[in-house]
Amino acid sequence: MPLPLAPIATVALRYGLHYGAVALAAYALSKSRDGLRRDQRTEDAMDELGEGLTFRRDQEQVNGAARMRRTFRVGPAGPGVEIDASAFGRLRVRRV
């Protein structure tokens, strides 16, 4: 039996598309979890990144890196969670 999309679409539009984006990201992470391996060189490079957004442009490519590190606490001395997000990117355009 097909699932009716009209009630789901109205709920998604009512609460915004943020929930859909979070659900899509969670689905993508769950599918890519087994295929991803941990490379210690990459982990070390991410630990050495400075906070903020940086770009570097060479003659044939542009590199970018970003890092955000925040701690969230419940109350002034309550339990907390530290979030450390970092990313690398490269854009290379060549004429072939």
C-alpha positions as CSV (number, residue, x, y, z in Angstrom):
1,M,0.0,0.0,0.0
2,P,1.5,3.4,-1.0
3,L,2.2,5.9,1.7
4,P,0.2,9.1,1.4
5,L,2.6,12.0,1.0
6,A,0.2,14.9,1.5
7,P,0.1,14.6,5.4
8,I,3.8,14.2,5.5
9,A,4.4,17.2,3.2
10,T,2.2,19.4,5.3
11,V,4.0,18.5,8.5
12,A,7.4,19.0,6.8
13,L,6.3,22.4,5.6
14,R,4.8,23.4,8.9
15,Y,7.9,22.6,10.9
16,G,10.3,23.7,8.3
17,L,12.7,21.8,6.2
18,H,15.3,21.7,8.9
19,Y,14.0,18.3,10.2
20,G,14.3,16.9,6.7
21,A,17.9,18.1,6.3
22,V,18.8,16.6,9.7
23,A,17.1,13.3,8.7
24,L,18.9,13.2,5.4
25,A,22.2,13.9,7.0
26,A,21.6,11.1,9.6
27,Y,20.6,8.7,6.8
28,A,23.7,9.5,4.8
29,L,25.9,9.1,7.9
30,S,24.4,5.7,8.7
31,K,24.9,4.4,5.1
32,S,28.5,5.7,4.9
33,R,29.5,4.5,8.3
34,D,30.9,1.1,7.4
35,G,32.8,2.3,4.3
36,L,34.8,5.0,6.0
37,R,38.1,4.2,7.6
38,R,40.1,6.2,10.1
39,D,43.4,7.6,8.9
40,Q,45.6,8.8,11.7
41,R,47.4,11.4,9.5
42,T,44.0,13.0,8.7
43,E,43.1,13.0,12.4
44,D,46.4,14.7,13.3
45,A,45.9,17.3,10.6
46,M,42.4,18.1,11.8
47,D,43.6,18.4,15.4
48,E,46.3,21.0,14.3
49,L,43.7,23.2,12.5
50,G,43.1,26.6,13.9
51,E,39.6,27.8,14.8
52,G,37.8,29.6,12.0
53,L,37.7,29.5,8.2
54,T,40.9,29.7,6.0
55,F,41.5,29.5,2.3
56,R,44.7,29.2,0.2
57,R,44.9,29.7,-3.5
58,D,47.6,28.3,-5.6
59,Q,48.0,28.6,-9.4
60,E,45.8,25.6,-10.2
61,Q,43.7,24.9,-7.1
62,V,42.0,26.5,-4.1
63,N,42.2,24.8,-0.7
64,G,40.0,25.5,2.3
65,A,39.8,24.4,5.9
66,A,37.3,25.2,8.7
67,R,37.1,24.3,12.4
68,M,34.5,25.1,15.0
69,R,34.9,24.0,18.6
70,R,32.2,24.7,21.2
71,T,31.3,23.4,24.6
72,F,27.7,23.3,25.7
73,R,26.7,22.9,29.4
74,V,23.5,22.4,31.3
75,G,23.8,25.0,34.0
76,P,27.0,26.7,35.1
77,A,28.7,23.6,36.5
78,G,26.5,20.9,35.0
79,P,27.4,18.1,32.6
80,G,28.5,19.3,29.2
81,V,29.2,18.2,25.6
82,E,32.1,19.4,23.5
83,I,31.5,19.6,19.8
84,D,34.6,19.7,17.5
85,A,33.8,20.0,13.8
86,S,36.5,20.3,11.2
87,A,36.5,20.0,7.4
88,F,38.9,20.2,4.5
89,G,38.1,21.0,0.9
90,R,39.8,21.3,-2.5
91,L,38.6,22.6,-5.8
92,R,40.7,22.0,-8.8
93,V,39.8,23.1,-12.3
94,R,41.9,22.1,-15.2
95,R,41.4,22.6,-18.9
96,V,41.5,19.3,-20.7
